[in-house]
Amino acid sequence: MATSIDSANTKAVERMVEARPVLTGMGKALDLIPGMHENLLLHAGPPIAWEQASGPLRGALIGALIFEGRAGDEEEAERLIVSGEVSLAPCHHHSSVGPMAGVVSPSMAVYEIENRTHGNRAYSNLNEGYGKVLRYGAYSEEVQERLRWMHEVMAPVLGAAIESCSGVDIRALLAEALHMGDEGHNRNKAGSVLYTKQLAPHIAKAAPDAATAADVIEALGDNALSVLNPVMAACKAMADAGSEVEHSTIVTTMARNGTEFGIRVSGLGGRWFTSPCPQPVGLYFPGFSAEDGNPDIGDSTITETAGLGAFAMAAAPAIVTFVSGTPQDALNATLEMYEITAAEHSSFTIPQLDFRGTPVGIDLRAVVETGITPRVNTGIAHREAGVGQIGAGLVRPPLALFTEALVSFAEEYGFQ
Amino acid sequence: MATSIDSANTKAVERMVEARPVLTGMGKALDLIPGMHENLLLHAGPPIAWEQASGPLRGALIGALIFEGRAGDEEEAERLIVSGEVSLAPCHHHSSVGPMAGVVSPSMAVYEIENRTHGNRAYSNLNEGYGKVLRYGAYSEEVQERLRWMHEVMAPVLGAAIESCSGVDIRALLAEALHMGDEGHNRNKAGSVLYTKQLAPHIAKAAPDAATAADVIEALGDNALSVLNPVMAACKAMADAGSEVEHSTIVTTMARNGTEFGIRVSGLGGRWFTSPCPQPVGLYFPGFSAEDGNPDIGDSTITETAGLGAFAMAAAPAIVTFVSGTPQDALNATLEMYEITAAEHSSFTIPQLDFRGTPVGIDLRAVVETGITPRVNTGIAHREAGVGQIGAGLVRPPLALFTEALVSFAEEYGFQ
């Protein structure tokens, strides 16, 4: 049995590593995302009902329905969802991922990623920047105005620019960004300027006028997370390439909806294993403390699933000022993750470790055997809708999730 | 005596570190550079005559006279210089610096840097990118065409963009770039994309049309050395702030003209100490070897003088693939430079060394006492004019230079 698991894992991880995700364009969620319909809202993490949703997720769902023109206020939005008129589904069930609340509604613009090696596609929404933003559950008029500008002005220009430069090779961009101090999850500073640099000439030509070109370039360039969403979709495309490999114990999804942390395993198809979300440990912005923090939320753990984020911490020593710790802790974080992964990435390398590949492909068995759970870098949302980010730090999914998944794996494949 | 030297050195280094160089604009060398005139060409390194000039420097001088419309060919250019009709002077004598041959002619566009702390200014030319370029001594029609485009199309747009964004704080940009894997000399990849990112929205608005905006943004963004020249001028402004401090043994200039390596010392005014240039040791591009290499050339050693470049190697582990060595060697390079410097930089910090400041302010006494000469990262030029860059590596000025300067210092200040 171990042999067939090993070879299945090799296959799953090879597919993840060989995937070449290219950002090919941008369009309306309704037109691009498989299974999207007029009465569906996507969200981060495993499936959840309104009743169990945390503050930031509820806020983002309300905000999305206001953005769609379906609801005028909170009550109307809640009624639409509770009545079942509008249904909820995980982004992950629709080849998509979204940071924090991760809410995608039918008329939102989404990035399209194509895995040029295996042909599968993945999607993510636009990054709104910092402050009061939908993904942290804010939905005031200020947030709506920003969303309208992004969709009416920015998205068409950005979409045309992406097409004009024949796509952006996100795997190559990430490989370069790791040599420039990014880890690809909390720190996407280099990636975002590389992204802006590549698109800016095309934006200059695609924009209806110079002022719009300047505004769009500035919005991308001044947001150190502007590339996070395409990066997440790229990681989703890579992880999906490694999913549904029979006999494989490789984790292909880690995601949080703000209430539960969920994982999925390659050899166990679409089945979620969930557990209450832990609280991140880290640094809080002035005036906030752990009491204000929401349990962990977002699909951005797809970066760790694909061998980035906390797994690539050694490449990003400067991040420690943001998430706490020392550069040595950053090295140790990556070194620890080699203990629970099946391979070293051939495209993502870490100069600080003599260009060793990042640890990739979390093996369920290794997690349970060693008791070492995956590390995740994360932003911390306020527990109330609309406040926004109040810190950043580290979180680990509960070990019980992996134990439970391994028991199910043993049952599924008839051994124990 | 030691006490007065120590306090003079503290003053000199404090002035270097406290200098805040801001890129404020761009204009014609003739209009901006102090002492520039119609019959003057500036060049890298200490003073030199045509007869002693190496291939790349000769090529760049010829190319500049062709660019100026003063000469039609090599012979005519040589005659102008040898006859004394056109004279040569070091960039350093005119508040300027230039990479490699470093040739600046009267009608060339130059960046202007203002040190907002002490008020002094410094200048550098535009970076042409890679391949056949004037700074490596190439002067063919292809090179001239590129220079004309840069001066007629790019420079006016760039100048307007710099003014429109109220200047670019180069010290802040460098501080950020060091946290993104740059060392500020051979590796200015992050700095160049940060620079492009900051200017791109202003270029979009300043350009006469969208196609020109796109071309200028692309020229900046695709050249990983586009920010090198403003960075060098910024380092010159910082080093100049620390110069001419009586009793100070701090080195305020290191520069090479392709024949001689020269240094100047704060307490010894404008006096050059020179010695034949050593050959860099490093990696050669395919098809080239040490035999093809020119002796070391360029004013870019101003970066090491100001606490960057090889002194900041620890921040740039990815550079080792370019100059040879391992990431551990990069750490060791910086650690060694603390042995010969008077301070640690308060703005330039190295995440990999727990955010320790870069070693800054080379103390002549420490170099002579320890026998440790400054490390310099450098590009390697072909010894013949016009071939271009053939490698990159490390060089160290001869110890004798520092011994000679220390002897002169002792004579000057009447002790020994």
HADDOCK unambig.tbl for C-alpha pairs under 7 A between the chains (distance, minus, plus):
assign (segid A and resid 179 and name CA) (segid B and resid 181 and name CA) 6.57 0.50 0.50
assign (segid A and resid 179 and name CA) (segid B and resid 318 and name CA) 5.97 0.50 0.50
assign (segid A and resid 180 and name CA) (segid B and resid 180 and name CA) 4.39 0.50 0.50
assign (segid A and resid 180 and name CA) (segid B and resid 181 and name CA) 4.72 0.50 0.50
assign (segid A and resid 180 and name CA) (segid B and resid 190 and name CA) 6.93 0.50 0.50
assign (segid A and resid 181 and name CA) (segid B and resid 179 and name CA) 6.56 0.50 0.50
assign (segid A and resid 181 and name CA) (segid B and resid 180 and name CA) 4.73 0.50 0.50
assign (segid A and resid 181 and name CA) (segid B and resid 181 and name CA) 6.02 0.50 0.50
assign (segid A and resid 190 and name CA) (segid B and resid 180 and name CA) 6.92 0.50 0.50
assign (segid A and resid 193 and name CA) (segid B and resid 193 and name CA) 6.23 0.50 0.50
assign (segid A and resid 193 and name CA) (segid B and resid 194 and name CA) 6.54 0.50 0.50
assign (segid A and resid 193 and name CA) (segid B and resid 197 and name CA) 6.41 0.50 0.50
assign (segid A and resid 194 and name CA) (segid B and resid 193 and name CA) 6.54 0.50 0.50
assign (segid A and resid 196 and name CA) (segid B and resid 197 and name CA) 6.76 0.50 0.50
assign (segid A and resid 197 and name CA) (segid B and resid 193 and name CA) 6.41 0.50 0.50
assign (segid A and resid 197 and name CA) (segid B and resid 196 and name CA) 6.75 0.50 0.50
assign (segid A and resid 197 and name CA) (segid B and resid 197 and name CA) 6.32 0.50 0.50
assign (segid A and resid 197 and name CA) (segid B and resid 221 and name CA) 5.72 0.50 0.50
assign (segid A and resid 200 and name CA) (segid B and resid 200 and name CA) 6.99 0.50 0.50
assign (segid A and resid 200 and name CA) (segid B and resid 217 and name CA) 7.00 0.50 0.50
assign (segid A and resid 201 and name CA) (segid B and resid 214 and name CA) 3.95 0.50 0.50
assign (segid A and resid 201 and name CA) (segid B and resid 215 and name CA) 6.86 0.50 0.50
assign (segid A and resid 201 and name CA) (segid B and resid 217 and name CA) 5.77 0.50 0.50
assign (segid A and resid 201 and name CA) (segid B and resid 218 and name CA) 5.87 0.50 0.50
assign (segid A and resid 202 and name CA) (segid B and resid 214 and name CA) 6.60 0.50 0.50
assign (segid A and resid 204 and name CA) (segid B and resid 204 and name CA) 6.09 0.50 0.50
assign (segid A and resid 204 and name CA) (segid B and resid 210 and name CA) 5.58 0.50 0.50
assign (segid A and resid 204 and name CA) (segid B and resid 213 and name CA) 6.36 0.50 0.50
assign (segid A and resid 204 and name CA) (segid B and resid 214 and name CA) 5.62 0.50 0.50
assign (segid A and resid 205 and name CA) (segid B and resid 210 and name CA) 5.19 0.50 0.50
assign (segid A and resid 205 and name CA) (segid B and resid 211 and name CA) 6.22 0.50 0.50
assign (segid A and resid 205 and name CA) (segid B and resid 214 and name CA) 6.51 0.50 0.50
assign (segid A and resid 210 and name CA) (segid B and resid 204 and name CA) 5.59 0.50 0.50
assign (segid A and resid 210 and name CA) (segid B and resid 205 and name CA) 5.21 0.50 0.50
assign (segid A and resid 211 and name CA) (segid B and resid 205 and name CA) 6.23 0.50 0.50
assign (segid A and resid 213 and name CA) (segid B and resid 204 and name CA) 6.36 0.50 0.50
assign (segid A and resid 214 and name CA) (segid B and resid 201 and name CA) 3.96 0.50 0.50
assign (segid A and resid 214 and name CA) (segid B and resid 202 and name CA) 6.61 0.50 0.50
assign (segid A and resid 214 and name CA) (segid B and resid 204 and name CA) 5.63 0.50 0.50
assign (segid A and resid 214 and name CA) (segid B and resid 205 and name CA) 6.54 0.50 0.50
assign (segid A and resid 215 and name CA) (segid B and resid 201 and name CA) 6.87 0.50 0.50
assign (segid A and resid 217 and name CA) (segid B and resid 201 and name CA) 5.79 0.50 0.50
assign (segid A and resid 218 and name CA) (segid B and resid 201 and name CA) 5.89 0.50 0.50
assign (segid A and resid 221 and name CA) (segid B and resid 197 and name CA) 5.73 0.50 0.50
assign (segid A and resid 317 and name CA) (segid B and resid 351 and name CA) 5.61 0.50 0.50
assign (segid A and resid 317 and name CA) (segid B and resid 352 and name CA) 6.22 0.50 0.50
assign (segid A and resid 318 and name CA) (segid B and resid 179 and name CA) 5.98 0.50 0.50
assign (segid A and resid 318 and name CA) (segid B and resid 351 and name CA) 5.36 0.50 0.50
assign (segid A and resid 326 and name CA) (segid B and resid 354 and name CA) 6.77 0.50 0.50
assign (segid A and resid 327 and name CA) (segid B and resid 351 and name CA) 6.72 0.50 0.50
assign (segid A and resid 327 and name CA) (segid B and resid 352 and name CA) 6.07 0.50 0.50
assign (segid A and resid 327 and name CA) (segid B and resid 354 and name CA) 6.29 0.50 0.50
assign (segid A and resid 351 and name CA) (segid B and resid 317 and name CA) 5.60 0.50 0.50
assign (segid A and resid 351 and name CA) (segid B and resid 318 and name CA) 5.35 0.50 0.50
assign (segid A and resid 351 and name CA) (segid B and resid 327 and name CA) 6.70 0.50 0.50
assign (segid A and resid 352 and name CA) (segid B and resid 317 and name CA) 6.22 0.50 0.50
assign (segid A and resid 352 and name CA) (segid B and resid 327 and name CA) 6.06 0.50 0.50
assign (segid A and resid 354 and name CA) (segid B and resid 326 and name CA) 6.78 0.50 0.50
assign (segid A and resid 354 and name CA) (segid B and resid 327 and name CA) 6.28 0.50 0.50
